[in-house]
Amino acid sequence: MSGPRPASEAGRATPPPRDSATEVVRWAAFSCLLVPVVLLAYGTSLAGAVGTALGLAAVTGACRVLLRQSERGAARLAAEDRAPHRGRHHRTGTGSHRGGRHTGGDTPVG
């Protein structure tokens, strides 16, 4: 039933958000161990199970590198979005030039 929460529940801090890339890598490492065991249980040779484990470990390592690179790129983009843009091509405010032809107030066009 929904109703007012007891004071003990209301004061609890929320758990920190989990790092999704770390979770993916953990599950992949788990599967690198589990798959060869299952293969051995179903009668695959030891060499085949070891080869499969090495292949899965290589794929897991490559995916980990790509996930970390993607996270760094996303963090860099987020930091650039928060930073104010200044410089020659990022003028803001009154009097900024937006291209086109501008004439002075009393200058005749001719």
C-alpha positions in Angstrom: 0.0 0.0 0.0 1.3 3.5 -0.7 1.3 6.0 2.0 3.6 8.1 4.0 7.0 6.5 4.3 8.6 6.0 7.7 11.3 8.4 8.6 13.9 5.6 8.4 13.2 5.1 4.7 12.8 8.8 3.8 16.3 9.6 5.1 18.1 6.9 3.1 20.5 8.0 0.5 20.0 6.7 -3.0 22.6 4.2 -4.2 25.2 5.5 -6.5 24.6 5.0 -10.2 26.3 1.9 -11.6 28.9 2.2 -14.4 27.2 0.4 -17.3 30.6 -0.3 -19.0 31.9 -1.9 -15.9 28.8 -4.1 -15.6 29.1 -5.2 -19.3 32.8 -6.1 -18.8 32.0 -8.1 -15.6 29.3 -10.1 -17.4 31.6 -10.7 -20.3 34.4 -11.9 -18.0 31.9 -14.2 -16.3 30.9 -15.6 -19.7 34.5 -16.1 -20.6 34.7 -18.5 -17.6 31.3 -20.1 -17.9 31.3 -20.9 -21.6 34.3 -23.2 -21.5 33.0 -25.0 -18.4 29.7 -25.7 -20.3 31.6 -26.8 -23.4 33.6 -29.2 -21.3 30.5 -30.5 -19.6 29.0 -31.2 -23.1 32.0 -33.2 -24.2 34.1 -30.6 -26.1 37.8 -31.2 -26.0 40.0 -29.2 -23.5 41.8 -27.6 -26.4 38.5 -26.4 -27.9 37.3 -25.0 -24.6 40.6 -23.2 -24.0 40.6 -21.8 -27.5 37.0 -20.6 -27.0 38.0 -19.0 -23.7 40.9 -17.2 -25.3 38.7 -15.9 -28.2 36.1 -14.6 -25.8 38.7 -12.9 -23.7 40.1 -11.2 -26.8 36.7 -10.0 -27.8 36.0 -8.8 -24.2 39.2 -6.9 -24.1 38.5 -5.2 -27.4 35.0 -4.3 -26.3 36.3 -2.9 -23.0 38.8 -0.6 -24.8 36.0 0.6 -27.2 33.6 1.3 -24.3 36.2 3.3 -22.3 37.1 5.3 -25.4 33.4 6.0 -26.0 32.9 7.1 -22.4 35.9 9.5 -22.6 34.5 11.0 -25.8 31.0 11.4 -24.3 32.6 13.1 -21.2 34.6 15.4 -23.5 31.5 16.4 -25.4 29.6 17.0 -22.2 32.4 19.2 -20.9 32.5 21.2 -24.1 28.7 21.8 -23.9 29.0 23.1 -20.4 31.9 25.4 -21.2 31.1 28.9 -22.5 32.1 29.4 -26.2 34.4 32.3 -26.7 36.8 33.3 -29.4 36.9 34.7 -32.8 34.0 32.7 -34.3 31.8 32.5 -31.2 30.9 36.1 -30.6 27.6 36.8 -28.9 25.7 39.9 -27.9 24.9 43.1 -29.6 27.0 44.2 -32.6 28.1 40.7 -33.5 28.6 40.2 -37.2 26.5 37.6 -38.9 27.8 37.9 -42.4 26.2 39.8 -45.3 26.6 43.4 -46.3 26.4 46.0 -43.6 26.2 49.7 -44.4 26.9 52.5 -42.1 24.1 54.8 -40.9 24.8 57.9 -43.2 27.0 56.2 -45.8 25.3 56.2 -49.2 25.1 52.8 -51.0 26.4 53.0 -54.5 
